[in-house]
Amino acid sequence: MKANPPRFSRVLLKISGEAFAGAETGVDVNTTRAMADQIAEVSRAGVSIAVVVGGGNIWRGKVHEEAGMDRATADYMGMLATVINALALQDALERMGVPSRVQTAIAMHQIAEPYIRRRAIRHLEKGRVVIFAAGTGNPYFTTDTTAALRAVEVNAEAILKATKVDGIYSADPKKDPSATRFERLEYMEVLQRGLEVMDSTAMALCMDNALPVIVFDMAVPDNIRRVIWGEAIGTYVGRPQGTAAVAGRSV
């Protein structure tokens, strides 16, 4: 671990459900362990880290809605899928000796704590990794919106959005070889360009609270630590450079 202090002392990491699947569907133990190892490294270094997980490796509500399922029902099923991923991540962390807690927006006392903001903050202060599951507990809201909401609630200094690409591109780099990667964007640029980073509700919430979003490739070992320690990887989304900080956050 580098001797210089981290750029951020508390972050919220957003992990998609697909990241848990590896090359297959469902939950891949080795892939989950690799993600937990990166999280464990920064947690042991004293950085407070909360995590929001998606559930797309198990259930994609949008696909089933398009097939004729009721939207609210499909979304609730997706929330339950995120709980499976959260428990898998918790298990991997605990096996590494890193204390963690799963908090769910839908009460299920036998397997997780209910989401309570003050308790979540206390866990973070105690050095525990807090994993937020079941989205916001409401249909029609994505886990991206959950990430923005929870980050603001627990006073995170940035959202780290882990993806399968190394930042935000002008187009899908897998389909368009001429696509270029952005190093830095403003919130309004993301919204106006219609870039598929986070949904508009999540991005607007980040903009209103001057909460930076850093999009990076989590598949590269050590990238979480590199982002937290301020290395210029991925794409940084925030206020225009030179704008005064709001609520003590770096912009």
KEKE-3310 file (N, C-alpha, C; in steps of 0.2 Angstrom, whole numbers, plus 5000, padded with zeros to 4 digits):
npx = (5004:5003:5012:5007:4992:4975:4965:4951:4942:4930:4920:4908:4905:4899:4893:4889:4877:4881:4895:4897:4896:4906:4912:4900:4883:4873:4881:4898:4911:4925:4926:4919:4927:4938:4934:4931:4943:4950:4942:4944:4957:4958:4949:4956:4966:4961:4951:4934:4921:4907:4895:4885:4875:4871:4858:4858:4864:4857:4843:4834:4824:4819:4819:4810:4799:4797:4793:4780:4778:4772:4778:4781:4781:4792:4802:4803:4807:4819:4826:4827:4836:4847:4850:4855:4867:4874:4875:4884:4895:4897:4900:4913:4921:4921:4927:4940:4943:4938:4927:4909:4893:4877:4864:4847:4834:4822:4814:4821:4824:4831:4842:4849:4852:4840:4839:4846:4850:4858:4864:4871:4881:4887:4893:4902:4911:4916:4924:4919:4914:4900:4886:4874:4858:4844:4840:4832:4821:4809:4799:4803:4814:4832:4847:4857:4852:4850:4863:4867:4859:4861:4875:4875:4867:4876:4886:4897:4911:4913:4907:4911:4910:4910:4914:4914:4922:4935:4931:4921:4914:4912:4904:4898:4912:4914:4906:4909:4923:4929:4926:4929:4937:4932:4941:4937:4921:4907:4892:4881:4885:4885:4871:4866:4872:4867:4874:4877:4879:4875:4857:4846:4840:4848:4860:4856:4854:4867:4873:4866:4870:4884:4892:4905:4907:4916:4920:4926:4937:4934:4939:4953:4966:4969:4963:4953:4960:4969:4960:4955:4966:4969:4974:4974:4964:4951:4935:4931:4917:4910:4908:4911:4929:4937:4926:4919:4920:4906:4898:4909:4914:4925:4928)
npy = (4994:5011:5025:5038:5047:5042:5049:5049:5046:5040:5030:5025:5010:5004:4990:4980:4967:4958:4958:4948:4936:4931:4922:4915:4913:4917:4916:4917:4910:4912:4924:4932:4932:4938:4951:4954:4953:4965:4975:4972:4975:4990:4992:4987:4997:5007:5015:5019:5010:5007:4997:4995:4983:4976:4965:4958:4947:4937:4940:4950:4962:4971:4964:4954:4962:4967:4956:4955:4954:4961:4977:4981:4969:4962:4971:4970:4956:4957:4965:4955:4947:4955:4953:4940:4941:4951:4943:4934:4941:4946:4934:4931:4941:4940:4928:4932:4938:4951:4962:4963:4970:4966:4976:4978:4985:4980:4971:4957:4949:4937:4935:4947:4964:4977:4992:5005:5021:5028:5017:5011:5021:5020:5007:5009:5018:5010:5003:4993:4984:4989:4982:4986:4981:4975:4986:5002:4998:5000:4999:5003:5011:5011:5001:5010:5022:5019:5018:5031:5038:5031:5034:5048:5048:5042:5050:5048:5052:5050:5041:5025:5018:5002:4994:4985:4990:5003:5015:5030:5030:5038:5031:5014:5005:4992:4990:5001:5005:5017:5024:5035:5038:5047:5057:5066:5072:5083:5084:5088:5086:5072:5070:5077:5072:5059:5048:5032:5030:5031:5030:5044:5049:5045:5052:5065:5066:5065:5076:5087:5085:5087:5076:5066:5055:5041:5031:5015:5001:4987:4974:4974:4970:4978:4990:4997:5002:5010:5020:5026:5031:5041:5040:5043:5035:5028:5037:5053:5060:5075:5092:5107:5110:5120:5124:5129:5118:5108:5105:5100:5091:5084:5091)
npz = (5000:4996:5003:5003:5007:5004:4991:4993:5008:5011:5002:4989:4982:4966:4960:4946:4943:4933:4935:4945:4938:4930:4917:4916:4919:4934:4951:4951:4960:4961:4954:4962:4973:4969:4967:4980:4986:4981:4987:5001:5002:5002:5012:5023:5023:5029:5023:5022:5015:5006:4998:4983:4975:4960:4951:4939:4934:4938:4937:4926:4926:4916:4904:4907:4909:4896:4890:4895:4908:4924:4928:4941:4949:4942:4945:4959:4960:4955:4965:4975:4969:4970:4983:4984:4978:4986:4998:4994:4991:5004:5011:5005:5009:5023:5024:5021:5033:5034:5042:5038:5034:5028:5022:5019:5009:5009:5022:5029:5041:5045:5037:5035:5040:5042:5031:5039:5041:5051:5057:5047:5044:5057:5056:5046:5051:5061:5053:5046:5031:5022:5014:5003:4998:4989:4982:4982:4988:4982:4967:4950:4952:4949:4952:4951:4954:4967:4972:4971:4980:4992:4993:4995:5007:5017:5017:5008:4998:4985:4971:4965:4950:4945:4930:4915:4905:4902:4906:4901:4885:4869:4861:4860:4863:4859:4848:4839:4833:4832:4843:4856:4872:4886:4897:4907:4912:4913:4923:4916:4903:4902:4903:4893:4882:4882:4887:4892:4907:4920:4925:4921:4933:4943:4940:4940:4954:4959:4953:4959:4972:4971:4969:4965:4951:4947:4933:4930:4925:4933:4932:4931:4941:4957:4953:4961:4972:4966:4960:4972:4978:4969:4956:4939:4931:4921:4919:4925:4932:4935:4943:4934:4931:4943:4949:4965:4979:4986:5001:5006:4997:4985:4970)
capx = (5000:5007:5012:5003:4985:4970:4961:4945:4942:4924:4917:4903:4907:4893:4895:4884:4876:4885:4901:4897:4894:4912:4910:4894:4877:4873:4887:4905:4914:4931:4926:4917:4933:4943:4931:4931:4950:4951:4938:4947:4964:4957:4946:4962:4970:4957:4946:4927:4919:4900:4894:4878:4876:4865:4856:4857:4867:4851:4836:4834:4817:4817:4818:4804:4794:4796:4789:4773:4777:4770:4784:4783:4783:4798:4807:4804:4811:4826:4828:4829:4842:4853:4852:4859:4874:4876:4877:4890:4901:4899:4904:4919:4924:4921:4932:4946:4944:4935:4920:4905:4886:4872:4858:4842:4829:4816:4815:4822:4828:4834:4848:4852:4849:4836:4843:4845:4856:4863:4868:4876:4886:4891:4897:4908:4915:4920:4929:4916:4911:4892:4884:4867:4855:4837:4839:4829:4815:4804:4800:4804:4821:4837:4852:4861:4849:4851:4870:4868:4855:4865:4881:4873:4865:4881:4892:4902:4915:4913:4904:4916:4906:4914:4911:4919:4926:4940:4929:4915:4916:4908:4900:4900:4918:4913:4903:4911:4930:4931:4924:4934:4936:4933:4945:4933:4915:4903:4886:4876:4887:4883:4864:4864:4874:4863:4879:4874:4884:4870:4851:4846:4838:4854:4865:4854:4855:4874:4874:4863:4874:4891:4895:4909:4907:4922:4919:4933:4937:4936:4942:4960:4968:4971:4960:4949:4964:4972:4955:4954:4972:4969:4977:4970:4961:4944:4932:4929:4911:4909:4907:4917:4935:4938:4920:4920:4917:4900:4897:4915:4916:4930:4924)
capy = (5000:5017:5028:5044:5046:5041:5055:5048:5043:5036:5029:5020:5006:5001:4984:4977:4960:4954:4957:4942:4930:4929:4920:4911:4917:4916:4919:4914:4910:4915:4931:4936:4932:4943:4958:4955:4955:4972:4978:4970:4979:4997:4993:4986:5003:5012:5018:5017:5008:5004:4994:4993:4978:4974:4958:4956:4940:4932:4942:4956:4964:4975:4959:4951:4967:4968:4950:4955:4954:4967:4980:4981:4962:4961:4975:4966:4950:4960:4967:4949:4944:4958:4951:4934:4944:4954:4938:4930:4946:4946:4928:4931:4946:4937:4923:4935:4942:4958:4962:4966:4969:4967:4980:4977:4990:4976:4968:4950:4949:4931:4935:4953:4970:4982:4998:5011:5026:5029:5011:5010:5025:5018:5002:5012:5021:5005:4999:4987:4985:4989:4981:4988:4976:4976:4993:5007:4995:5003:4997:5009:5014:5006:5001:5016:5027:5017:5020:5039:5039:5028:5038:5054:5047:5040:5055:5046:5057:5048:5034:5022:5013:4997:4992:4980:4994:5007:5022:5032:5031:5042:5026:5007:5003:4985:4990:5006:5005:5024:5027:5038:5038:5053:5057:5070:5075:5087:5080:5090:5083:5066:5070:5080:5067:5053:5043:5027:5029:5030:5033:5051:5051:5044:5057:5071:5066:5066:5083:5091:5085:5088:5069:5064:5048:5038:5025:5012:4994:4983:4968:4975:4970:4984:4997:5001:5006:5016:5026:5029:5035:5047:5039:5046:5030:5028:5043:5056:5064:5080:5099:5110:5111:5126:5126:5128:5112:5109:5100:5097:5085:5085:5092)
capz = (5000:4995:5010:5003:5010:4999:4989:4996:5014:5011:4995:4988:4976:4963:4956:4942:4944:4928:4937:4949:4934:4927:4910:4916:4923:4942:4955:4951:4967:4960:4952:4968:4978:4966:4969:4988:4988:4980:4993:5007:5002:5003:5019:5028:5023:5033:5019:5023:5009:5006:4991:4981:4970:4955:4951:4932:4933:4941:4935:4923:4926:4910:4899:4908:4908:4889:4888:4897:4916:4927:4930:4949:4950:4939:4949:4966:4959:4954:4971:4978:4966:4973:4990:4983:4976:4992:5003:4991:4993:5012:5013:5002:5013:5029:5024:5021:5039:5034:5044:5034:5035:5023:5024:5014:5009:5011:5028:5029:5047:5046:5034:5034:5043:5038:5030:5044:5039:5056:5059:5042:5046:5062:5054:5042:5056:5064:5049:5042:5024:5022:5007:5002:4994:4987:4979:4987:4991:4978:4960:4945:4953:4947:4957:4950:4958:4974:4973:4972:4986:4998:4994:4999:5014:5021:5016:5003:4994:4978:4968:4960:4946:4942:4924:4911:4901:4906:4906:4897:4878:4865:4858:4862:4859:4856:4841:4835:4834:4832:4849:4860:4879:4889:4904:4912:4909:4918:4924:4911:4897:4902:4902:4886:4876:4883:4888:4896:4912:4925:4923:4922:4940:4947:4938:4943:4961:4960:4951:4964:4978:4969:4971:4959:4949:4943:4930:4928:4924:4940:4931:4931:4948:4960:4951:4966:4976:4962:4960:4978:4979:4965:4950:4933:4927:4920:4917:4931:4931:4941:4941:4930:4935:4946:4953:4972:4982:4989:5006:5008:4993:4980:4963)
cpx = (5004:5006:5008:4996:4981:4967:4954:4945:4935:4921:4912:4904:4900:4896:4889:4883:4880:4892:4902:4897:4901:4910:4903:4889:4877:4879:4893:4909:4921:4931:4924:4923:4938:4941:4932:4939:4952:4948:4942:4954:4963:4953:4952:4966:4967:4952:4939:4924:4912:4900:4887:4879:4870:4863:4855:4860:4862:4845:4837:4827:4815:4815:4812:4798:4792:4792:4782:4772:4775:4777:4786:4785:4790:4804:4808:4808:4818:4830:4830:4835:4848:4855:4856:4867:4877:4879:4883:4896:4902:4902:4911:4924:4926:4927:4939:4947:4942:4928:4915:4898:4882:4866:4853:4837:4822:4818:4816:4827:4833:4841:4852:4849:4845:4840:4841:4851:4861:4867:4873:4882:4891:4896:4903:4913:4919:4924:4926:4913:4903:4890:4876:4864:4847:4835:4836:4823:4808:4805:4801:4810:4826:4842:4857:4859:4850:4858:4870:4864:4859:4871:4880:4871:4871:4887:4898:4905:4915:4909:4909:4911:4910:4911:4916:4923:4930:4938:4922:4917:4910:4902:4902:4906:4918:4910:4906:4919:4933:4929:4930:4932:4937:4937:4941:4927:4911:4896:4881:4878:4884:4875:4862:4866:4870:4868:4876:4879:4879:4863:4851:4844:4844:4859:4863:4855:4862:4876:4871:4867:4882:4895:4898:4907:4913:4920:4925:4932:4939:4939:4950:4962:4971:4968:4956:4954:4967:4967:4955:4960:4974:4973:4972:4968:4954:4942:4929:4923:4910:4907:4913:4923:4935:4932:4921:4917:4911:4900:4903:4918:4921:4926:4930)
cpy = (5006:5021:5035:5042:5046:5048:5055:5044:5038:5036:5024:5016:5003:4996:4981:4970:4956:4953:4951:4936:4927:4927:4916:4916:4914:4919:4914:4915:4914:4922:4935:4937:4937:4950:4959:4956:4962:4976:4978:4974:4986:4997:4992:4993:5008:5016:5015:5016:5004:5002:4993:4988:4977:4967:4955:4950:4935:4934:4949:4958:4967:4970:4956:4956:4967:4961:4949:4955:4961:4970:4980:4974:4961:4965:4972:4960:4952:4962:4960:4946:4948:4956:4944:4937:4947:4949:4935:4935:4946:4940:4928:4936:4943:4932:4926:4939:4949:4958:4966:4965:4970:4971:4980:4982:4986:4971:4960:4949:4943:4931:4941:4959:4974:4988:5003:5015:5026:5023:5010:5015:5023:5012:5004:5015:5016:5001:4993:4989:4985:4988:4982:4984:4978:4983:4998:5004:4996:5001:5004:5013:5009:5006:5007:5021:5025:5019:5027:5041:5037:5032:5044:5053:5045:5044:5052:5052:5056:5042:5031:5017:5008:4994:4987:4984:5000:5014:5023:5033:5035:5037:5019:5005:4996:4985:4996:5007:5012:5028:5030:5038:5045:5052:5061:5072:5079:5083:5082:5087:5076:5065:5072:5075:5060:5047:5038:5025:5027:5032:5040:5053:5050:5050:5064:5072:5068:5073:5088:5091:5085:5082:5067:5057:5046:5031:5022:5004:4990:4976:4968:4975:4976:4991:5000:5005:5011:5022:5029:5033:5040:5046:5041:5040:5031:5035:5046:5061:5069:5087:5101:5111:5119:5128:5124:5121:5113:5103:5097:5092:5088:5086:5093)
cpz = (5000:5002:5009:5005:5004:4997:4993:5003:5015:5004:4995:4981:4973:4959:4953:4944:4940:4931:4942:4945:4931:4920:4910:4919:4930:4945:4954:4957:4966:4958:4958:4973:4975:4968:4976:4990:4987:4986:4999:5008:5005:5010:5024:5029:5027:5029:5020:5016:5010:4998:4990:4975:4966:4955:4944:4930:4934:4938:4932:4922:4920:4905:4900:4908:4901:4887:4891:4905:4918:4930:4937:4951:4948:4943:4956:4965:4958:4960:4975:4975:4968:4979:4989:4982:4982:4997:5000:4992:5000:5014:5011:5007:5020:5029:5023:5028:5039:5036:5039:5036:5029:5025:5018:5015:5010:5017:5027:5035:5048:5043:5033:5039:5039:5037:5035:5043:5045:5058:5053:5043:5051:5060:5050:5046:5060:5059:5045:5035:5024:5015:5007:4997:4993:4985:4984:4990:4987:4970:4956:4947:4952:4953:4957:4954:4966:4976:4975:4978:4992:4999:4997:5006:5019:5021:5013:4999:4987:4977:4964:4957:4943:4936:4921:4906:4905:4906:4902:4890:4874:4861:4861:4859:4856:4849:4837:4837:4834:4838:4853:4867:4882:4896:4909:4908:4915:4918:4918:4904:4896:4900:4895:4881:4877:4884:4893:4902:4918:4922:4925:4930:4944:4946:4940:4950:4963:4958:4957:4971:4977:4971:4965:4957:4945:4940:4928:4927:4930:4938:4931:4939:4950:4958:4956:4970:4972:4961:4966:4980:4974:4958:4944:4929:4926:4918:4924:4928:4937:4939:4937:4934:4937:4950:4961:4974:4986:4995:5007:5003:4988:4973:4957)
residu = (MET:LYS:ALA:ASN:PRO:PRO:ARG:PHE:SER:ARG:VAL:LEU:LEU:LYS:ILE:SER:GLY:GLU:ALA:PHE:ALA:GLY:ALA:GLU:THR:GLY:VAL:ASP:VAL:ASN:THR:THR:ARG:ALA:MET:ALA:ASP:GLN:ILE:ALA:GLU:VAL:SER:ARG:ALA:GLY:VAL:SER:ILE:ALA:VAL:VAL:VAL:GLY:GLY:GLY:ASN:ILE:TRP:ARG:GLY:LYS:VAL:HIS:GLU:GLU:ALA:GLY:MET:ASP:ARG:ALA:THR:ALA:ASP:TYR:MET:GLY:MET:LEU:ALA:THR:VAL:ILE:ASN:ALA:LEU:ALA:LEU:GLN:ASP:ALA:LEU:GLU:ARG:MET:GLY:VAL:PRO:SER:ARG:VAL:GLN:THR:ALA:ILE:ALA:MET:HIS:GLN:ILE:ALA:GLU:PRO:TYR:ILE:ARG:ARG:ARG:ALA:ILE:ARG:HIS:LEU:GLU:LYS:GLY:ARG:VAL:VAL:ILE:PHE:ALA:ALA:GLY:THR:GLY:ASN:PRO:TYR:PHE:THR:THR:ASP:THR:THR:ALA:ALA:LEU:ARG:ALA:VAL:GLU:VAL:ASN:ALA:GLU:ALA:ILE:LEU:LYS:ALA:THR:LYS:VAL:ASP:GLY:ILE:TYR:SER:ALA:ASP:PRO:LYS:LYS:ASP:PRO:SER:ALA:THR:ARG:PHE:GLU:ARG:LEU:GLU:TYR:MET:GLU:VAL:LEU:GLN:ARG:GLY:LEU:GLU:VAL:MET:ASP:SER:THR:ALA:MET:ALA:LEU:CYS:MET:ASP:ASN:ALA:LEU:PRO:VAL:ILE:VAL:PHE:ASP:MET:ALA:VAL:PRO:ASP:ASN:ILE:ARG:ARG:VAL:ILE:TRP:GLY:GLU:ALA:ILE:GLY:THR:TYR:VAL:GLY:ARG:PRO:GLN:GLY:THR:ALA:ALA:VAL:ALA:GLY:ARG:SER:VAL)
# end
